[in-house]
Amino acid sequence: MPRLFIFLQYVLPHHGFSRITGWLAGGSFLKNVLIKAFASHYRVNLKEAEIEDPEQFENFNAFFTRALKSGARPLSNAENAILCPADGAISEIGKIEEDRILQAKGRYYSVADLLADKEAARHFEGGNFATVYLSPRDYHRVHMPLAGKLTKSIYVPGKLFSVNRVTADSVPDLFARNERLVCLFDTEAGLMAVVLVGAMIVAGIETVWSGQVCPRRPRQIRVEDYSGGERDVILETGAELGRFKLGSTAIVLFEPGAATLHSELQANSPVQMGQLLATRNT
């Protein structure tokens, strides 16, 4: 069955399938039935959401990108805390070996391929990374691990493979092949990258500063420079950065010596936004 699942992902029209799903998710017809069925199947905890009644959501996308009640995700108060950016599970976490990031056991991909920016990639060689997988049941907003000023964003077109464990174990360079948005921030811990990776049936990626950025036409690399000071984007620790319309993956990169990853976190560790991911080295 896993082999068939992977094979189908190679032959299916990723973008067409995902955009049809996105159109359906944005509609209002059958939305109550869809939301209730989805919430029941994936055991979604709506009691922690600002809107608890499935019938009060405008559409399925509104349900999927739902806000949580104040205090539902307390932020770690550890000294020099760097926060987990999203709910989900750690896919992989650890040291960047030269320019290689661990995708799954025996599989690596390069920082330069992920970021589509060789100059930026050099900052992270020998640094640390954390990859968080957001399952369908999770809260799907991504938050700032550490306060920072946005210096550059890079939209990178690509495939839309699933990003679950089965696919990560099987598809080479998965996160560097999928459609994604790279966000580079200047922080007290140096340069930090937060990469929002698209996936199969993900209807879009949004940021708080520019709205929906994926899907984008034309499908070509687009670089936005925010370093000039004309349109500063400064976000505090724990502030919302963006959101996925259906599940996906967030990857955080740190420069060498900038952060010490939380020793209790490892592959498959369940995580919530706001808990301790790492500590900033002073």
Sequence and secondary structure as in RCSB ss.txt:
>XXXX:A:sequence
MPRLFIFLQYVLPHHGFSRITGWLAGGSFLKNVLIKAFASHYRVNLKEAEIEDPEQFENFNAFFTRALKSGARPL
SNAENAILCPADGAISEIGKIEEDRILQAKGRYYSVADLLADKEAARHFEGGNFATVYLSPRDYHRVHMPLAGKL
TKSIYVPGKLFSVNRVTADSVPDLFARNERLVCLFDTEAGLMAVVLVGAMIVAGIETVWSGQVCPRRPRQIRVED
YSGGERDVILETGAELGRFKLGSTAIVLFEPGAATLHSELQANSPVQMGQLLATRNT
>XXXX:A:secstr
 HHHHHHHHHHS HHHHHHHHHHHHH  TTHHHHHHHHHHHHT  GGGBS   GGGSSSHHHHHT  B TTSS  
  STTEEE  SSEEEEEEEE BTTEEEEETTEEEEHHHHHT HHHHHTTTT EEEEEE  TTS  EEE SS EEE
EEEEEE  B    SHHHHHHSTTHHHHB EEEEEEEETTEEEEEEEE  TT  EEEETTTEEEES SS S EEEE
 TTSTT  EE TT EEEEEES  EEEEEE TTSEEE TT  TT EE TTSEEEEE  
